[in-house]
Amino acid sequence: MKNNTKIALYVSIIVLVGFPILFIFISLLTGQWGYLTWSIPPSFVAGLTGLMITLNQTKKEGKSE
């Protein structure tokens, strides 16, 4: 796995898992759960899209070697 795909994998996982956790803390502190409910769909869409593209790129790199 090249360095660029490794970084892309880490970023996808952070967006997929880290952003909802961040917004859980924000929602707990403010008491407004709209932050969490409106952040989950974009986080999942962006995280899963990045994850699928990264995994496809990793498979292509594995076949070419």
N, C-alpha and C positions, 0 to 999 in steps of 0.2 A: 504494500500500500504506500503510495507516494505521500509526501508531506502535505500536499494540498488536499487530498481526499481525507486524510486523517483530521485535518483542521475542520473541514466541512462536516465530517461526522460528529465531532465534538460540538460544533455550533448548532447542528440540527438537534442534538440531544438536549443541549442547554435550552433551546427555544421550546422544545417539546415538553420538557419537565420543569426547567428552572423558572420560566415565566409564570406558569400557573402557581407555583409555590410562592413566588414573589407577590403575586396578586392576592394570594390567600392571606399573607401577612398584612398587606395594605388594607384588605377588607376587614381583618380582625381589628386593626388599629383604628380605622375610621368608622366601622360599623355599617358601612354601605357596601352591600354585597353585589351591587351592580358592577363594581370593578372586576370581580371574579367572573361573573356570568358573561360579561362582554369581552373578557380577555381569553377565555378558553377556546372558542371556535377559531379565532385567528391564529392562536398559538399552535393548535393542532394542525390546521391547514398548512401553515408555514413549516412546522417541524416535520410533518409527514412527507410533504413535498420534497424538502431538502434531504430527508433520510432516504427516500426512494431514489432520487437522482444520485446521491452519493453511493448507495449500494449498487446501482446499475453501473456507475463508473468504476467501482472497485472490481466488479465482475469482468468488465471489459479489460481492465489492466491485468487481471489474473489470466485471461485467455491469451493475451498477446505475449506473455512471457514464456 
